[in-house]
Amino acid sequence: MNERPARGPDGAPLNSLSLQIHERDDSRAHRILHLVEVASEPRPLPVVLHALCRNMREVIAADIVSLYVREEEEGDDGLTMRSNVGFAPGAIGNVRLPMGVGITGFAAECMRPVSVTHAGKDSHYEAVPGLDEERYPTFLALPVVQGGRTEGVLVLQRTEREKFEPFDLELAASLTAPFALALERAKSRHREARANVGAGVRDIPLRGRPQVGGTVLARARPLPTLRALTEQAKPDDVPAAIDAVSRDIQKSLAVHEDVRDVMGLHALLADQRFRTQVVDACESQGVAAGLRSVARSYALTPYRVGVERAEGDWLLARAREVANLCLLVAARIAKRPLCEPGYALLVGEHLGALLALEAASKRASAVLAADTVPDAGAIAVLRKASIPTVGEVVGLFDWVRPDDPLLIDGDTGEVRLNPTANQIARVRSEER
């Protein structure tokens, strides 16, 4: 029996080459349709944005896809990289540009797409030290506009050999809509949370991914910012704080020796160059800015060409732990423990081994993470300490405020804000 030849939309036969092109276009169409679906998913905003960037990379065939979100930071109206595919993950949250600065800032300010074949030759170009973006000089920056205001910028990059064609620009510009939708949904969730919490609504369920089992009642303790911890700090306080934190971590590592090898913390703490770097930065910039600059310099350390995957993972883990180490130093200066018994530690971004060690040593009641799932080292510590843990809690920082009562179920991943008296009584009866 002869098979009937495949035909296109016009009824003409499709040869093998045109059939491959048709299938490829179907794949692209699927990803384009999937962008809107992803933008509407009930997951934490960072997780949604990462999925959008990953799909966008395939649709447009870009080497690098980044989303910069417009944020106020210490009175500065600027753009912070909040999602990326292609650069080292440590760049997220650590790359920031003022409005109007760089190709990205220029696109945000003029609210028009900007396409540049060789970024280094453009008058608006502003290099980010350590990001190693010179390898991808072909830029396409697309403002994400809502209500006549730039809320973010989607940046696509390629190598110099592959410029963006007019079709790429038109398609990419139309696909900023899912990013705008994701940002608007996050804002809407925040507005709803403030209205309901202000009205005293009880028993609000939040969903996340279970990590360490157990059910517990606790009060919320959000992880403080460097700025909040260092308002009264002086550079002279830094050396003693580093020594104290180092002693505390070494004690914790004696109990959790497996984490020592995963993160290389022992080598970092023994490195005199690191200590000198922190002290010098705090003396020249102030404690808050100094600690932040050290954390960002490690996060933006470029991966070497041809680096082995294992070494790349170690560099990323170290960069994240440096940021947490700086936070622990600030907390020691402020004499404010990050967590304590009866409280659940709320982490906004990465939950690494250092924060897990801190939670275990201070006997925190639970740990909740709003961003991605905690790393394996952190989970090992928290499981050994029997601390219920939930990751990817949707709307955690929209709904929950310091000292709010929480009922945390580490087995199902459910977190209830302001639980009812009956729910509290049931948990307490099970604890007896």
C-alpha positions in Angstrom: 0.0 0.0 0.0 1.4 3.4 -1.0 1.5 6.0 1.8 -0.1 9.3 1.0 2.5 12.2 0.9 2.3 14.7 3.7 0.8 18.0 2.6 1.1 21.6 3.9 -1.7 24.1 4.7 -2.1 24.9 1.0 -2.5 21.2 0.0 0.9 21.0 -1.7 3.1 18.0 -1.0 5.8 18.5 1.7 9.2 17.1 0.9 11.4 15.9 3.8 13.1 19.3 4.2 9.9 21.3 4.3 8.4 18.8 6.7 11.4 19.3 9.1 10.8 23.0 8.9 7.1 22.6 9.5 7.8 20.5 12.6 10.4 23.0 13.9 7.9 25.8 13.5 5.3 23.7 15.4 7.8 23.4 18.3 8.3 27.2 18.3 4.6 27.8 18.2 4.1 25.4 21.2 6.7 27.3 23.2 5.1 30.7 22.3 1.7 29.4 23.5 3.4 27.9 26.6 4.8 31.3 27.6 1.3 32.6 28.6 0.6 29.4 30.4 3.8 29.7 32.4 3.1 33.3 33.2 -0.2 32.3 34.8 1.2 29.4 36.9 0.6 29.8 40.7 4.3 29.5 41.6 6.7 32.0 43.2 7.6 34.9 40.9 11.4 34.0 40.6 10.4 30.5 39.5 7.9 31.7 36.9 10.4 34.3 35.5 13.1 31.7 35.2 10.7 29.4 33.2 9.8 32.3 31.0 13.4 33.1 30.3 14.2 29.5 29.5 11.3 29.3 27.0 12.2 32.6 25.5 15.8 31.4 24.9 14.5 28.6 22.7 11.9 30.7 20.9 14.3 33.4 19.8 17.5 31.3 19.8 19.5 33.6 22.0 22.6 32.7 24.0 21.6 34.9 27.0 18.1 35.9 28.2 17.8 38.2 31.2 15.0 40.0 32.8 15.7 43.3 34.7 12.9 44.4 37.1 12.5 48.1 38.1 12.9 48.4 41.9 13.7 51.0 44.5 16.8 50.3 46.4 18.0 52.8 49.1 16.2 55.6 47.3 17.7 54.7 43.9 15.3 54.0 41.0 17.0 51.2 39.1 16.9 47.9 37.3 17.9 44.7 39.0 18.5 41.4 37.2 15.8 39.1 38.7 16.1 36.2 36.2 18.6 34.9 33.7 19.4 32.0 31.5 23.0 31.8 30.2 25.1 33.6 32.8 26.2 32.1 36.2 23.2 32.0 38.5 25.0 34.2 41.0 24.4 37.2 38.7 20.7 37.1 39.7 20.0 39.8 42.2 23.6 41.1 42.1 23.5 43.0 38.8 21.9 46.4 39.0 21.8 49.4 36.6 20.3 52.9 37.2 17.5 54.0 34.9 19.1 55.4 31.7 22.5 53.8 32.2 23.7 51.2 29.8 21.8 49.8 26.8 19.3 48.2 29.2 18.7 51.4 31.2 18.4 53.4 27.9 15.7 51.0 26.6 13.9 51.4 29.9 14.1 55.2 29.9 12.9 55.7 26.3 10.4 52.8 26.5 11.5 51.5 23.0 13.3 48.4 21.9 17.0 48.8 21.3 19.0 46.5 19.0 22.8 46.7 18.9 25.1 44.6 16.7 28.2 45.2 18.8 27.4 46.5 22.3 31.0 47.6 23.1 31.0 50.1 20.3 27.7 51.7 21.4 27.8 54.9 23.3 25.2 53.7 25.8 27.1 50.5 26.7 28.0 50.0 30.3 30.1 46.9 31.1 29.3 45.0 34.3 32.6 43.9 35.9 32.8 40.1 36.3 29.7 39.2 34.3 31.8 38.3 31.2 29.1 39.5 28.8 31.7 40.7 26.3 31.4 37.3 24.7 27.8 38.1 23.7 27.9 41.6 22.2 24.8 41.5 20.1 22.0 43.0 22.2 18.3 43.2 21.9 16.8 45.1 24.9 12.9 45.2 25.1 11.1 47.3 27.7 8.3 45.6 29.6 5.7 48.4 29.8 2.6 48.6 32.0 0.3 51.5 32.3 2.7 53.8 30.5 5.6 53.0 32.9 8.6 50.7 32.3 8.4 47.9 34.9 11.3 45.9 33.5 13.5 45.2 30.5 13.9 41.8 28.7 17.5 41.5 27.3 18.5 39.0 24.7 22.2 38.5 23.7 24.0 36.6 21.0 27.6 36.2 19.9 28.9 38.7 17.4 28.4 36.2 14.5 24.6 36.1 14.9 22.8 39.4 14.7 19.1 39.8 15.5 16.9 40.1 12.4 13.8 42.4 12.1 11.6 39.3 12.5 13.4 38.4 15.8 12.7 42.0 17.1 9.1 41.9 16.2 8.5 38.4 17.7 10.5 39.2 20.9 8.7 42.5 21.3 5.3 40.8 21.2 6.5 38.2 23.7 7.2 40.7 26.4 3.5 40.4 27.3 3.8 37.2 29.3 6.6 38.8 31.4 4.3 41.8 32.0 1.5 39.4 33.0 3.8 37.6 35.5 4.9 40.9 37.1 1.3 42.1 37.3 0.0 38.9 38.8 2.7 39.2 41.5 1.7 42.8 42.2 -2.0 41.8 42.3 -1.2 39.0 44.8 0.6 41.5 46.9 -2.3 43.9 46.9 -4.8 41.1 47.8 -2.5 40.0 50.6 -2.3 43.5 52.1 -6.1 44.0 51.9 -6.9 40.6 53.5 -4.3 40.7 56.2 -5.3 44.3 57.0 -8.9 43.1 57.4 -7.8 40.4 59.8 -8.7 37.4 57.6 -7.8 34.2 59.4 -6.6 30.8 58.2 -5.0 31.7 54.9 -3.5 28.7 53.2 -0.2 29.0 51.3 1.3 26.2 49.2 4.9 25.1 48.8 7.1 22.1 48.1 7.7 19.8 51.1 11.4 19.3 52.0 11.7 18.1 55.6 8.7 16.5 57.3 7.0 17.5 60.5 4.2 19.7 61.7 4.9 22.7 63.9 3.3 26.0 65.2 5.7 29.0 65.0 6.0 32.7 64.6 7.3 34.2 61.4 10.9 35.6 61.4 11.8 37.0 58.0 15.5 37.0 57.2 16.7 40.7 57.8 18.5 42.7 55.2 22.1 43.8 55.4 21.0 47.4 55.6 18.7 46.8 58.6 21.4 44.9 60.5 24.1 47.5 59.9 22.4 50.9 60.6 24.5 51.4 63.7 27.5 49.3 62.7 31.1 50.7 62.5 34.0 49.3 60.5 35.9 48.6 63.7 33.2 46.1 64.7 33.9 43.9 61.6 37.1 41.9 62.6 35.6 40.7 65.9 32.4 39.8 64.3 34.2 37.7 61.6 36.1 35.9 64.4 32.9 35.2 66.3 31.0 33.9 63.2 34.0 31.7 62.3 34.0 30.1 65.7 30.3 29.5 65.5 30.5 27.9 62.1 33.4 25.7 63.0 31.4 24.3 66.0 28.4 23.6 63.7 30.7 21.9 61.1 31.9 19.6 63.8 28.4 18.2 64.0 27.7 18.4 60.2 30.9 17.3 58.7 29.4 16.4 55.4 28.6 20.0 54.6 32.2 21.0 55.1 33.2 19.2 51.9 30.2 20.3 49.9 30.7 24.0 50.4 34.4 24.3 51.1 33.5 26.5 54.0 36.6 25.5 56.0 38.9 26.8 53.3 36.9 30.1 52.9 37.0 30.8 56.7 40.7 30.1 56.9 41.5 32.4 53.9 43.2 35.5 55.3 42.7 37.2 51.9 38.9 36.9 52.3 39.1 38.5 55.8 41.2 41.3 54.5 38.9 41.9 51.6 35.9 42.2 53.9 37.6 44.5 56.4 39.0 46.8 53.6 35.6 47.0 51.9 33.8 48.0 55.1 36.4 50.6 55.9 36.3 52.3 52.5 32.5 52.0 51.8 30.8 51.6 55.2 29.7 48.3 56.7 26.5 47.7 54.7 27.9 48.7 51.3 31.2 46.9 52.0 29.5 43.6 52.9 27.2 43.9 49.9 30.1 44.6 47.5 32.0 41.6 48.8 29.0 39.4 48.3 28.4 40.7 44.8 32.0 40.4 43.7 31.9 36.7 44.5 28.6 36.2 42.9 29.8 37.8 39.6 33.1 35.9 39.4 33.0 34.7 35.8 33.2 31.0 35.1 36.4 30.2 33.2 36.0 28.9 29.6 36.0 25.1 29.8 35.6 24.9 33.5 34.5 21.4 34.7 30.9 21.2 35.9 31.9 20.1 39.4 34.1 23.1 39.8 31.5 25.4 38.4 28.9 24.1 40.9 31.4 24.6 43.7 32.1 28.2 42.6 28.3 28.9 42.6 27.8 27.4 46.0 30.7 29.4 47.4 29.3 32.6 46.0 25.9 32.0 47.6 27.6 31.1 50.9 29.7 34.3 50.9 26.5 36.3 50.7 25.1 34.4 53.7 28.4 34.7 55.6 28.2 38.5 55.2 24.7 38.4 56.6 25.9 36.4 59.6 28.7 38.9 60.2 26.1 41.8 60.1 23.8 39.9 62.5 26.7 39.4 65.0 27.5 43.1 64.9 23.9 44.0 65.5 23.6 41.3 68.2 20.4 40.1 66.5 20.1 36.3 66.0 18.7 35.4 62.6 16.4 32.8 64.2 15.6 31.2 67.6 13.3 28.6 69.2 9.6 29.2 68.5 10.2 31.0 65.2 10.2 30.0 61.6 13.0 31.5 59.5 11.7 33.0 56.3 14.3 33.1 53.4 13.6 35.1 50.3 16.1 33.7 47.9 18.7 31.0 48.3 18.6 28.7 51.3 22.1 27.3 51.6 24.1 25.4 54.1 25.2 28.3 56.3 21.6 29.5 57.0 20.6 25.8 57.6 23.5 25.5 60.1 22.4 28.8 61.8 18.8 27.5 62.0 20.0 24.2 63.5 22.4 25.7 66.0 19.8 28.3 67.2 17.1 25.6 67.3 14.6 27.3 64.9 11.2 25.7 64.8 10.9 25.7 61.0 12.4 27.1 57.8 10.4 28.5 54.8 11.9 29.5 51.5 10.1 31.7 49.0 12.3 31.0 46.0 13.8 27.8 44.7 14.1 24.5 46.5 17.0 24.6 49.2 20.2 22.9 48.2 21.1 19.3 49.2 23.6 20.4 51.9 21.0 22.6 53.6 18.3 19.9 53.5 20.8 17.4 55.0 21.4 19.8 57.9 17.7 20.6 58.5 16.7 16.9 58.3 19.4 15.9 60.8 18.1 18.7 63.1 14.4 17.6 62.5 13.4 21.1 61.5 10.3 21.1 59.2 11.1 22.8 55.9 9.0 24.0 53.0 10.4 25.5 49.7 8.8 27.5 46.9 6.1 28.9 49.2 3.9 31.0 46.9 3.2 34.5 48.2 5.2 34.0 51.3 6.4 37.6 51.7 3.2 39.0 50.2 1.1 37.6 53.0 3.3 37.0 56.0 4.7 39.6 58.3 7.1 39.4 61.3 5.6 37.5 64.3 2.6 36.3 62.4 1.4 32.9 63.6 2.0 30.0 61.2 1.0 26.3 61.1 3.6 24.6 59.0 3.2 21.1 57.6 6.5 19.9 56.2 5.0 16.6 54.9 2.4 18.2 52.6 4.1 21.6 52.0 1.1 23.5 53.3 1.6 26.7 55.4 -1.4 28.3 57.1 -1.2 31.9 58.2 -3.3 32.8 61.2 -4.6 29.3 61.9 -7.9 28.8 63.7 -8.1 27.9 67.4 -9.3 24.4 66.4 -6.2 23.9 64.2 -3.9 25.1 66.9 -5.5 22.9 69.5 -5.3 19.8 67.2 -1.5 20.3 66.6 -0.8 20.9 70.3 -2.7 17.7 71.3 -0.6 15.7 68.8 2.5 17.1 70.3 1.7 15.7 73.7 
